[in-house]
């Protein structure tokens, strides 16, 4: 070894390592190799910075799921237990079934260890939620589900569809005395899973929709936290090109289309 180039690797303005090149009498280092070494050092330093950013974003997404759960669980649990209590004397078998639905719902809702889950598992979560809501509100809630069997194994982030169904019921249908319909469908379109959650509820004007989708809404308990959280998570995971499509009009209901690429 007759020569060497040592390039510092930087992260947060601190040296955390070095990149070393050595030359010999047969293969000496020159100005070109020196510039290559500097360029590689800058490239690797940038990658180290990006790794920290990615980790921080993952932690943020994880924290947003916890925030979503904190908003959903107390409200849903309280009302569910009240409903189940009302069935204990009049229909014990129905109360038992609802307790099983609630147990399944809560167990999966609290499991944050899952990165992606199959669509079929999220749909079981939706069905458990709907079983309890239908017991509470009876005929005011009608749900039509059209899920392509071939899409059951499609990997999706957890807590993406159920909160949207809940928003449709709470803010769309139950705002009217007669209730209404929710239509949930999932089909494969090209290389994406297309999920539609649509209701014929009260709908929203453009100003209200902008408020619901604003980032200031994320901390609110009442103004569509589930919708905003789901949409922001999809954009974070898949990119802005997979931003959900939302259509809503007063008196005509709301429709949300999610496009989820296959990451298996």
C-alpha positions as a Markdown table, in Angstrom:
| # | Residue | x | y | z |
|---|---|---|---|---|
| 1 | Unk | 0.0 | 0.0 | 0.0 |
| 2 | Unk | 1.5 | 3.3 | -1.1 |
| 3 | Unk | -1.4 | 5.7 | -0.7 |
| 4 | Unk | -4.9 | 6.0 | 0.8 |
| 5 | Unk | -8.0 | 8.1 | 0.8 |
| 6 | Unk | -10.2 | 8.3 | 4.0 |
| 7 | Unk | -13.6 | 9.9 | 3.6 |
| 8 | Unk | -15.8 | 10.6 | 6.7 |
| 9 | Unk | -19.4 | 9.3 | 6.8 |
| 10 | Unk | -21.6 | 11.9 | 8.3 |
| 11 | Unk | -25.0 | 11.8 | 10.0 |
| 12 | Unk | -26.5 | 14.7 | 11.8 |
| 13 | Unk | -23.3 | 16.6 | 11.4 |
| 14 | Unk | -21.4 | 13.9 | 13.3 |
| 15 | Unk | -18.8 | 11.5 | 11.9 |
| 16 | Unk | -20.1 | 7.9 | 12.5 |
| 17 | Unk | -17.7 | 6.0 | 10.3 |
| 18 | Unk | -15.2 | 6.2 | 7.4 |
| 19 | Unk | -14.9 | 5.0 | 3.8 |
| 20 | Unk | -11.3 | 4.0 | 3.0 |
| 21 | Unk | -9.5 | 3.4 | -0.3 |
| 22 | Unk | -5.9 | 2.2 | -0.6 |
| 23 | Unk | -3.6 | 2.4 | -3.6 |
| 24 | Unk | -0.5 | 0.4 | -4.4 |
| 25 | Unk | 2.5 | 0.9 | -6.6 |
| 26 | Unk | 0.8 | -1.2 | -9.3 |
| 27 | Unk | -2.6 | 0.5 | -8.9 |
| 28 | Unk | -2.0 | 4.0 | -7.6 |
| 29 | Unk | -4.7 | 6.5 | -6.5 |
| 30 | Unk | -5.2 | 9.5 | -8.7 |
| 31 | Unk | -7.4 | 12.6 | -8.7 |
| 32 | Unk | -10.3 | 10.8 | -10.4 |
| 33 | Unk | -10.4 | 8.1 | -7.8 |
| 34 | Unk | -10.2 | 10.8 | -5.1 |
| 35 | Unk | -13.3 | 12.5 | -6.5 |
| 36 | Unk | -15.0 | 9.1 | -6.7 |
| 37 | Unk | -14.3 | 8.5 | -3.1 |
| 38 | Unk | -15.7 | 11.9 | -2.0 |
| 39 | Unk | -18.8 | 11.3 | -4.1 |
| 40 | Unk | -19.4 | 7.8 | -2.6 |
| 41 | Unk | -18.9 | 9.3 | 0.9 |
| 42 | Unk | -21.5 | 11.9 | 0.3 |
| 43 | Unk | -23.9 | 9.3 | -1.2 |
| 44 | Unk | -23.5 | 6.9 | 1.8 |
| 45 | Unk | -23.9 | 9.8 | 4.2 |
| 46 | Unk | -27.2 | 10.8 | 2.5 |
| 47 | Unk | -28.4 | 7.2 | 2.7 |
| 48 | Unk | -27.7 | 7.2 | 6.5 |
| 49 | Unk | -29.7 | 10.4 | 6.9 |
| 50 | Unk | -32.6 | 8.9 | 4.9 |
| 51 | Unk | -32.6 | 5.8 | 7.0 |
| 52 | Unk | -33.2 | 7.9 | 10.1 |
| 53 | Unk | -36.0 | 9.8 | 8.3 |
| 54 | Unk | -37.6 | 6.5 | 7.3 |
| 55 | Unk | -37.5 | 5.2 | 10.8 |
| 56 | Unk | -39.0 | 8.4 | 12.2 |
| 57 | Unk | -41.8 | 8.2 | 9.6 |
| 58 | Unk | -42.5 | 4.6 | 10.6 |
| 59 | Unk | -42.7 | 5.7 | 14.2 |
| 60 | Unk | -45.1 | 8.5 | 13.3 |
| 61 | Unk | -47.3 | 6.2 | 11.4 |
| 62 | Unk | -47.3 | 3.8 | 14.3 |
| 63 | Unk | -48.2 | 6.7 | 16.7 |
| 64 | Unk | -51.1 | 7.7 | 14.4 |
| 65 | Unk | -52.6 | 4.2 | 14.6 |
| 66 | Unk | -52.4 | 4.5 | 18.4 |
| 67 | Unk | -54.2 | 7.9 | 18.2 |
| 68 | Unk | -56.9 | 6.4 | 16.0 |
| 69 | Unk | -57.4 | 3.5 | 18.4 |
| 70 | Unk | -57.6 | 5.9 | 21.3 |
| 71 | Unk | -60.4 | 7.8 | 19.6 |
| 72 | Unk | -62.3 | 4.6 | 18.5 |
| 73 | Unk | -62.0 | 2.2 | 21.4 |
| 74 | Unk | -63.6 | 4.1 | 24.4 |
| 75 | Unk | -66.6 | 5.3 | 22.3 |
| 76 | Unk | -67.2 | 1.9 | 20.7 |
| 77 | Unk | -66.6 | -0.2 | 23.8 |
| 78 | Unk | -68.9 | 1.9 | 26.0 |
| 79 | Unk | -71.8 | 1.7 | 23.5 |
| 80 | Unk | -71.2 | -2.0 | 22.7 |
| 81 | Unk | -71.4 | -3.0 | 26.3 |
| 82 | Unk | -74.6 | -1.1 | 26.8 |
| 83 | Unk | -76.1 | -2.9 | 23.8 |
| 84 | Unk | -75.0 | -6.3 | 25.0 |
| 85 | Unk | -76.3 | -5.6 | 28.5 |
| 86 | Unk | -79.7 | -4.9 | 27.0 |
| 87 | Unk | -79.8 | -8.3 | 25.4 |
| 88 | Unk | -78.7 | -10.3 | 28.4 |
| 89 | Unk | -82.2 | -10.9 | 29.8 |
| 90 | Unk | -84.2 | -10.8 | 26.6 |
| 91 | Unk | -81.9 | -12.8 | 24.3 |
| 92 | Unk | -79.0 | -14.5 | 26.0 |
| 93 | Unk | -77.8 | -16.2 | 22.8 |
| 94 | Unk | -77.7 | -12.9 | 21.0 |
| 95 | Unk | -75.7 | -11.4 | 23.9 |
| 96 | Unk | -73.2 | -14.2 | 23.7 |
| 97 | Unk | -72.8 | -13.7 | 19.9 |
| 98 | Unk | -72.3 | -10.0 | 20.4 |
| 99 | Unk | -69.7 | -10.6 | 23.1 |
| 100 | Unk | -67.8 | -12.8 | 20.7 |
| 101 | Unk | -67.9 | -10.2 | 18.0 |
| 102 | Unk | -66.7 | -7.5 | 20.5 |
| 103 | Unk | -63.9 | -9.8 | 21.7 |
| 104 | Unk | -62.7 | -10.4 | 18.1 |
| 105 | Unk | -63.0 | -6.7 | 17.3 |
| 106 | Unk | -61.0 | -5.5 | 20.3 |
| 107 | Unk | -58.3 | -8.2 | 20.1 |
| 108 | Unk | -57.5 | -7.3 | 16.5 |
| 109 | Unk | -57.9 | -3.6 | 17.1 |
| 110 | Unk | -55.3 | -3.6 | 19.8 |
| 111 | Unk | -52.7 | -5.8 | 18.0 |
| 112 | Unk | -50.1 | -3.4 | 16.6 |
| 113 | Unk | -47.5 | -6.0 | 15.9 |
| 114 | Unk | -48.9 | -6.6 | 12.4 |
| 115 | Unk | -47.4 | -4.7 | 9.5 |
| 116 | Unk | -49.8 | -5.8 | 6.8 |
| 117 | Unk | -52.8 | -8.1 | 7.0 |
| 118 | Unk | -54.8 | -9.9 | 4.4 |
| 119 | Unk | -58.0 | -8.1 | 3.2 |
| 120 | Unk | -60.0 | -11.1 | 4.6 |
| 121 | Unk | -58.9 | -10.3 | 8.1 |
| 122 | Unk | -59.8 | -6.6 | 7.8 |
| 123 | Unk | -63.2 | -7.7 | 6.5 |
| 124 | Unk | -63.7 | -9.9 | 9.6 |
| 125 | Unk | -63.0 | -6.8 | 11.7 |
| 126 | Unk | -65.6 | -4.9 | 9.7 |
| 127 | Unk | -68.2 | -7.7 | 10.1 |
| 128 | Unk | -67.7 | -7.8 | 13.9 |
| 129 | Unk | -68.1 | -4.0 | 14.1 |
| 130 | Unk | -71.3 | -4.1 | 11.9 |
| 131 | Unk | -72.8 | -6.9 | 14.0 |
| 132 | Unk | -72.8 | -4.7 | 17.1 |
| 133 | Unk | -73.9 | -1.6 | 15.3 |
| 134 | Unk | -76.8 | -3.4 | 13.7 |
| 135 | Unk | -77.8 | -4.7 | 17.1 |
| 136 | Unk | -77.9 | -1.1 | 18.3 |
| 137 | Unk | -79.7 | 0.6 | 15.5 |
| 138 | Unk | -81.6 | -2.2 | 13.8 |
| 139 | Unk | -83.1 | -1.4 | 10.4 |
| 140 | Unk | -81.6 | 2.1 | 10.3 |
| 141 | Unk | -78.3 | 0.5 | 9.0 |
| 142 | Unk | -78.3 | -1.6 | 5.8 |
| 143 | Unk | -74.9 | -2.8 | 4.5 |
| 144 | Unk | -74.2 | -4.4 | 1.1 |
| 145 | Unk | -70.8 | -6.1 | 0.8 |
| 146 | Unk | -69.4 | -7.3 | -2.5 |
| 147 | Unk | -65.9 | -8.6 | -1.9 |
| 148 | Unk | -64.1 | -10.5 | -4.7 |
| 149 | Unk | -63.0 | -13.9 | -3.3 |
| 150 | Unk | -59.7 | -13.6 | -5.3 |
| 151 | Unk | -58.8 | -10.5 | -3.2 |
| 152 | Unk | -59.0 | -12.1 | 0.2 |
| 153 | Unk | -55.2 | -12.6 | 0.5 |
| 154 | Unk | -54.4 | -9.0 | -0.7 |
| 155 | Unk | -52.0 | -7.4 | 1.9 |
| 156 | Unk | -53.3 | -4.1 | 3.3 |
| 157 | Unk | -52.4 | -1.9 | 6.3 |
| 158 | Unk | -54.6 | -2.7 | 9.4 |
| 159 | Unk | -57.4 | -0.3 | 10.4 |
| 160 | Unk | -57.8 | 1.1 | 6.9 |
| 161 | Unk | -61.4 | 0.1 | 5.9 |
| 162 | Unk | -63.2 | -0.4 | 9.2 |
| 163 | Unk | -62.8 | 3.3 | 10.3 |
| 164 | Unk | -64.2 | 4.4 | 7.0 |
| 165 | Unk | -67.3 | 2.2 | 7.4 |
| 166 | Unk | -67.7 | 3.6 | 10.9 |
| 167 | Unk | -67.5 | 7.1 | 9.6 |
| 168 | Unk | -70.2 | 6.4 | 7.0 |
| 169 | Unk | -72.5 | 5.0 | 9.6 |
| 170 | Unk | -71.9 | 7.6 | 12.4 |
| 171 | Unk | -71.7 | 10.8 | 10.2 |
| 172 | Unk | -73.6 | 9.7 | 7.1 |
| 173 | Unk | -76.5 | 7.4 | 8.0 |
| 174 | Unk | -77.2 | 8.1 | 11.7 |
| 175 | Unk | -77.5 | 11.8 | 11.0 |
| 176 | Unk | -80.9 | 10.9 | 9.5 |
| 177 | Unk | -83.7 | 9.4 | 11.4 |
| 178 | Unk | -84.4 | 6.8 | 8.7 |
| 179 | Unk | -80.7 | 5.8 | 8.4 |
| 180 | Unk | -79.6 | 4.5 | 5.1 |
| 181 | Unk | -77.3 | 2.1 | 3.1 |
| 182 | Unk | -73.6 | 1.5 | 3.1 |
| 183 | Unk | -72.0 | -0.3 | 0.1 |
| 184 | Unk | -68.6 | -1.9 | 0.5 |
| 185 | Unk | -66.9 | -3.4 | -2.5 |
| 186 | Unk | -63.4 | -4.7 | -3.2 |
| 187 | Unk | -62.2 | -5.8 | -6.7 |
| 188 | Unk | -58.9 | -6.2 | -8.5 |
| 189 | Unk | -58.2 | -3.5 | -11.1 |
| 190 | Unk | -55.0 | -4.0 | -13.0 |
| 191 | Unk | -52.3 | -4.2 | -10.3 |
| 192 | Unk | -54.3 | -2.6 | -7.6 |
| 193 | Unk | -57.0 | -3.6 | -5.1 |
| 194 | Unk | -59.9 | -1.1 | -5.5 |
| 195 | Unk | -61.9 | -0.7 | -2.3 |
| 196 | Unk | -65.0 | 1.5 | -2.3 |
| 197 | Unk | -66.9 | 2.6 | 0.8 |
| 198 | Unk | -70.1 | 4.5 | -0.3 |
| 199 | Unk | -73.2 | 5.6 | 1.6 |
| 200 | Unk | -76.4 | 7.5 | 0.8 |
| 201 | Unk | -76.3 | 9.5 | 4.0 |
| 202 | Unk | -76.3 | 13.3 | 4.5 |
| 203 | Unk | -73.1 | 13.9 | 2.6 |
| 204 | Unk | -70.9 | 17.0 | 2.8 |
| 205 | Unk | -70.4 | 20.2 | 1.0 |
| 206 | Unk | -67.0 | 21.2 | -0.3 |
| 207 | Unk | -66.1 | 23.4 | 2.7 |
| 208 | Unk | -67.0 | 20.6 | 5.2 |
| 209 | Unk | -65.0 | 18.0 | 3.2 |
| 210 | Unk | -62.0 | 20.3 | 3.2 |
| 211 | Unk | -62.3 | 20.7 | 7.0 |
| 212 | Unk | -62.6 | 16.9 | 7.5 |
| 213 | Unk | -59.5 | 16.3 | 5.4 |
| 214 | Unk | -57.4 | 19.1 | 7.0 |
| 215 | Unk | -54.5 | 18.1 | 9.2 |
| 216 | Unk | -56.0 | 20.1 | 12.1 |
| 217 | Unk | -58.8 | 17.6 | 12.1 |
| 218 | Unk | -56.5 | 14.7 | 13.2 |
| 219 | Unk | -56.7 | 15.7 | 16.9 |
| 220 | Unk | -60.5 | 16.0 | 17.0 |
| 221 | Unk | -62.7 | 13.3 | 18.4 |
| 222 | Unk | -65.7 | 14.2 | 16.3 |
| 223 | Unk | -64.7 | 15.5 | 12.9 |
| 224 | Unk | -63.6 | 12.5 | 10.9 |
| 225 | Unk | -60.4 | 11.4 | 12.6 |
| 226 | Unk | -60.8 | 7.9 | 11.1 |
| 227 | Unk | -61.1 | 9.3 | 7.5 |
| 228 | Unk | -58.2 | 11.7 | 7.8 |
| 229 | Unk | -55.9 | 9.1 | 9.5 |
| 230 | Unk | -56.6 | 6.4 | 6.9 |
| 231 | Unk | -56.0 | 8.7 | 4.0 |
| 232 | Unk | -52.8 | 10.1 | 5.4 |
| 233 | Unk | -51.5 | 6.6 | 6.1 |
| 234 | Unk | -52.2 | 5.4 | 2.6 |
| 235 | Unk | -50.3 | 8.4 | 1.1 |
| 236 | Unk | -47.4 | 7.8 | 3.5 |
| 237 | Unk | -47.1 | 4.1 | 2.7 |
| 238 | Unk | -47.8 | 4.1 | -1.1 |
| 239 | Unk | -47.1 | 7.6 | -2.2 |
| 240 | Unk | -49.3 | 10.5 | -3.3 |
| 241 | Unk | -50.3 | 8.7 | -6.6 |
| 242 | Unk | -52.4 | 6.4 | -4.4 |
| 243 | Unk | -54.2 | 9.2 | -2.7 |
| 244 | Unk | -57.9 | 8.2 | -2.2 |
| 245 | Unk | -60.6 | 9.6 | -4.3 |
| 246 | Unk | -63.5 | 11.2 | -2.3 |
| 247 | Unk | -66.8 | 12.4 | -3.7 |
| 248 | Unk | -69.5 | 13.9 | -1.5 |
| 249 | Unk | -72.5 | 16.2 | -1.9 |
| 250 | Unk | -75.2 | 17.3 | 0.6 |
| 251 | Unk | -78.1 | 14.9 | 0.5 |
| 252 | Unk | -76.4 | 12.5 | -1.9 |
| 253 | Unk | -74.0 | 10.7 | 0.4 |
| 254 | Unk | -70.2 | 10.1 | 0.3 |
| 255 | Unk | -68.1 | 7.7 | -1.7 |
| 256 | Unk | -64.4 | 6.9 | -1.0 |
| 257 | Unk | -62.2 | 4.9 | -3.4 |
| 258 | Unk | -59.0 | 3.4 | -2.1 |
| 259 | Unk | -56.4 | 2.0 | -4.6 |
| 260 | Unk | -53.9 | -0.3 | -2.8 |
| 261 | Unk | -51.0 | -1.8 | -4.8 |
| 262 | Unk | -49.8 | -5.4 | -4.1 |
| 263 | Unk | -46.8 | -5.4 | -1.9 |
| 264 | Unk | -46.5 | -9.2 | -1.4 |
